[in-house]
Amino acid sequence: MSRLHGWLVVDKPVGPTSAAVVGRLRHALRAGGHGRVRIGHGGTLDPLASGVLPVALGEATKLAGHLLNGPKAYRFTIRFGTATATGDAEGAVTATTAARPDRASLAAILPRFAGTIRQRPPAFSAVKLGGRPAHARARAGEAVTLPERSVTIHALALEAFDGETATLAVRCSKGTYVRSLAADLAAAAGTLGHVAMLRRTAAGPFAEEDALPLDKAVQLVHGPAPEQALLPLAAGLDDIPVMAVSPADAALLKAGRRIADPEAKPGLHLATLGPVPVALVEVSHGDIRVVRGLNME
């Protein structure tokens, strides 16, 4: 079994898809003689977006779903006066206006978008509609209107403004579409707008300072010691407490059995035997059950 278990945080450039980034890393691992390694990303970034793309290797792939539930942070630029079919610079122009906000009026509307808000995902998105991704229906020429849903904006700040564009920073819950947020902000300011630049600055516990440029990441995983480029498996679970277990209890958890600990606090925990993760577990009334078993041997 591969010894490679953990997170490789990539600074994705504009251009490739998230799947293409994973493909390059997988190819580099094989070309470097490291065999077949389970690998996947923890949250898609559009081709036109750059920034933090956590990539899970080995047993970390079992925990990528938890990472997807975490908050995200973005920096984005709205270009005013133009709406596009996709909500970003890639789409065809659908409407224009000469109206432009001033800095004060734009700043004044930001509090309306704080906290829990209602948002309609863009037609060009991966949200399923009748079992098919909305973007597939939209590209086939169908008129797509997705239902609104609730998302949470934890923080929203105006960083720069020049009359034609505004750059903002947002920290938000999973499922938030920045393209929809940009269009809604522009509409509230009395104009139209689309995303001209989008960069993810954080995904769950991972931030820009953790990320490696894609070319550097490829070079490292192709080299003789790719494990040195990885953050530990537990790094993706920094909001989950560690629970030390005995060898006997570790064996039970590895077999998918429940164990008891009346002193354990309810909620998710990472069960470990010494420094080695054993399983992601959930505690309820002192009963501990396995959510995802881990095989780090």
ChimeraX attribute file (.defattr): number of C-alpha atoms within 10 A of each C-alpha:
attribute: neighborCount
match mode: 1-to-1
recipient: residues
	/A:1	10
	/A:2	14
	/A:3	14
	/A:4	23
	/A:5	22
	/A:6	24
	/A:7	29
	/A:8	27
	/A:9	28
	/A:10	26
	/A:11	25
	/A:12	26
	/A:13	21
	/A:14	16
	/A:15	12
	/A:16	15
	/A:17	18
	/A:18	23
	/A:19	14
	/A:20	12
	/A:21	20
	/A:22	19
	/A:23	14
	/A:24	14
	/A:25	24
	/A:26	23
	/A:27	15
	/A:28	19
	/A:29	22
	/A:30	14
	/A:31	13
	/A:32	17
	/A:33	12
	/A:34	19
	/A:35	13
	/A:36	13
	/A:37	17
	/A:38	16
	/A:39	22
	/A:40	23
	/A:41	24
	/A:42	26
	/A:43	20
	/A:44	15
	/A:45	22
	/A:46	15
	/A:47	16
	/A:48	18
	/A:49	24
	/A:50	24
	/A:51	25
	/A:52	32
	/A:53	30
	/A:54	30
	/A:55	23
	/A:56	28
	/A:57	25
	/A:58	22
	/A:59	24
	/A:60	25
	/A:61	20
	/A:62	17
	/A:63	21
	/A:64	21
	/A:65	13
	/A:66	13
	/A:67	21
	/A:68	19
	/A:69	15
	/A:70	19
	/A:71	19
	/A:72	26
	/A:73	23
	/A:74	21
	/A:75	22
	/A:76	23
	/A:77	23
	/A:78	29
	/A:79	24
	/A:80	28
	/A:81	20
	/A:82	24
	/A:83	24
	/A:84	19
	/A:85	17
	/A:86	21
	/A:87	27
	/A:88	28
	/A:89	18
	/A:90	14
	/A:91	13
	/A:92	13
	/A:93	15
	/A:94	11
	/A:95	12
	/A:96	14
	/A:97	13
	/A:98	9
	/A:99	14
	/A:100	19
	/A:101	21
	/A:102	14
	/A:103	14
	/A:104	8
	/A:105	12
	/A:106	18
	/A:107	14
	/A:108	10
	/A:109	14
	/A:110	16
	/A:111	11
	/A:112	11
	/A:113	18
	/A:114	15
	/A:115	15
	/A:116	15
	/A:117	14
	/A:118	14
	/A:119	19
	/A:120	17
	/A:121	22
	/A:122	24
	/A:123	24
	/A:124	20
	/A:125	18
	/A:126	14
	/A:127	16
	/A:128	13
	/A:129	16
	/A:130	8
	/A:131	7
	/A:132	11
	/A:133	15
	/A:134	24
	/A:135	20
	/A:136	17
	/A:137	18
	/A:138	18
	/A:139	12
	/A:140	9
	/A:141	9
	/A:142	12
	/A:143	10
	/A:144	16
	/A:145	13
	/A:146	15
	/A:147	11
	/A:148	11
	/A:149	13
	/A:150	14
	/A:151	18
	/A:152	19
	/A:153	21
	/A:154	16
	/A:155	15
	/A:156	20
	/A:157	14
	/A:158	17
	/A:159	12
	/A:160	13
	/A:161	16
	/A:162	9
	/A:163	12
	/A:164	14
	/A:165	19
	/A:166	23
	/A:167	19
	/A:168	18
	/A:169	20
	/A:170	21
	/A:171	21
	/A:172	23
	/A:173	21
	/A:174	19
	/A:175	18
	/A:176	22
	/A:177	17
	/A:178	22
	/A:179	23
	/A:180	21
	/A:181	23
	/A:182	25
	/A:183	25
	/A:184	19
	/A:185	21
	/A:186	25
	/A:187	13
	/A:188	17
	/A:189	21
	/A:190	17
	/A:191	20
	/A:192	26
	/A:193	31
	/A:194	31
	/A:195	29
	/A:196	21
	/A:197	17
	/A:198	24
	/A:199	23
	/A:200	23
	/A:201	22
	/A:202	23
	/A:203	26
	/A:204	23
	/A:205	16
	/A:206	21
	/A:207	19
	/A:208	17
	/A:209	11
	/A:210	15
	/A:211	20
	/A:212	20
	/A:213	14
	/A:214	18
	/A:215	15
	/A:216	13
	/A:217	22
	/A:218	21
	/A:219	15
	/A:220	21
	/A:221	25
	/A:222	20
	/A:223	18
	/A:224	12
	/A:225	12
	/A:226	19
	/A:227	18
	/A:228	13
	/A:229	18
	/A:230	20
	/A:231	16
	/A:232	16
	/A:233	23
	/A:234	18
	/A:235	15
	/A:236	24
	/A:237	21
	/A:238	13
	/A:239	13
	/A:240	14
	/A:241	14
	/A:242	16
	/A:243	19
	/A:244	18
	/A:245	19
	/A:246	12
	/A:247	12
	/A:248	10
	/A:249	18
	/A:250	20
	/A:251	14
	/A:252	14
	/A:253	25
	/A:254	16
	/A:255	11
	/A:256	15
	/A:257	13
	/A:258	15
	/A:259	17
	/A:260	14
	/A:261	13
	/A:262	12
	/A:263	8
	/A:264	16
	/A:265	15
	/A:266	14
	/A:267	13
	/A:268	21
	/A:269	23
	/A:270	22
	/A:271	27
	/A:272	19
	/A:273	17
	/A:274	12
	/A:275	8
	/A:276	15
	/A:277	23
	/A:278	26
	/A:279	24
	/A:280	23
	/A:281	21
	/A:282	20
	/A:283	20
	/A:284	16
	/A:285	13
	/A:286	15
	/A:287	15
	/A:288	23
	/A:289	19
	/A:290	24
	/A:291	17
	/A:292	17
	/A:293	19
	/A:294	21
	/A:295	13
	/A:296	17
	/A:297	9
